[in-house]
């Protein structure tokens, strides 16, 4: 299964990818910054963008990570990341996901990483993937 881990900066995408890969024995192609990020940032920066390829990703899984603003502020500070407008980017991602789900029927799981550990999230994702595979 093709799995995309999406979300604004510092939501835990890279960490979650490592956990999913470890728990699944690298069985799936797990990537960060996929179709949602591409579409959202194309809109934000007024870039030309054709999203028609997303139709071919219907059977993929998109994991959309969010986090509480207070938590994101700490994560940015701890990693010396340049500040972004977190509220604006979260709204942009929410709107992009809503539009692409309607247009292409994408499977999206939204998870707040302020509420769960990467290990807990990865275990739940592994279980979801296994159930999808068994039902196919």
N, C-alpha and C positions, 0 to 999 in steps of 0.2 A: 504494500500500500504506500502511496505517496502521501506524506504528511508535511504540512506547512505550519510553522509556528510563527504567528504574527503578533504584532503589538508595537506600541511606541517604545522609545528607548527606555532601558532599565527596568523592563517588566519581567525579565528573567528568561528570555528566549534561548540564548546560548546555553545557559545552565540546564534548562529543560531538555533541550536536544541531546545533551550529553547523557542525562539520566534515561531518556527514552531509548537511546541507542544501547546503553549498557544493559537495561532491563530486557530489551528485546533481542539482544545479541546481534545488533546491527542488521536485523532482518529487513527493515523498511528504509526507504529513502526519506530522511527527515531533514528538512531545510528551514532556514529562517529567511524572513524577508521575501515572501512569495507574491502571489497575485494581489493580495489586499494592500500590502505596502506599496507595490508598484503603482497600482491604481490610485491610491490615496495621495501619494507624493506627486504623481503626475498632475493630479488636480491642484494640489497645494502650490506647486511651482509652475503651473500653467504650461506643462509640457504636452506635446502631442502624444496621444496614447490610444492604441486600439486594443480593447479588452476582449475581442472575440475569441482569442485562444483559451480563455478561461472556461469556455464551454467544454473543452476536452478534459478539464479537471473535475468534472462532476463526481467522479468516484473517489476523489481524493478527500482527505480530512484536513480541515483548517482548524487549528487551535489558536484562538484569539486570547492573548494574555492582557490583562489589565492589572492595575494596582491602585491602592489609595494614594491620593495626592501627597499626603504627609509622608507616606512610605517612599514614594518616588523622590521627594525632596531630599530625604536622607540618602537614598541610593545615589543620586546625582552628586551630592556633597562628598560621600565616601569615595567615589571613583573619580572625582575632579572632572566630571563630564560638563561640557558647556550647557548652559541652561537652554531649555526649549519652552514653548508655551504648551504645557502638558494638557491643560483643559482643551485647548484648541485642537491639538493632535488627537486626543481621545475622541472628541466629537467627530473629527474627520474620519477616523477609523470606524467608528460606530455607523456613520452614514454610508461609508463605502461598503461595509459588510452588508448592511440592510439592502442596499441597492443591488449588489452582486448576488445575494441570496435570492432575491426576487427574480432577477434577470436570468440566472443560470442554475438555480436550485442547489447551491453549494451546501455541503455539510460543515457547519461551524459549531465548535464548542467554545464557549466563553468562560474563562477562569480568572478569578481575581487572585493574583499571586501574593497578595498581602495576607490572605486567609489560609493558605496551604503551603506546605513545604514542597520543594521540587520533587522529592521522592514520592510523596503522596499523590501529586499530580501525575507523575510518570506512571505510577502503578495503575491509576484510574484510566489513563490513556491506553496503556497496554491491554487492560481488560476490555476496553471499548473496541480496540482493533481486533482482538481475538474473537469477540462476539460477532463483529462485522464479517470476519473471515468465515466463521462457522455458519452464518446465515446466508452466505453467498452461494 
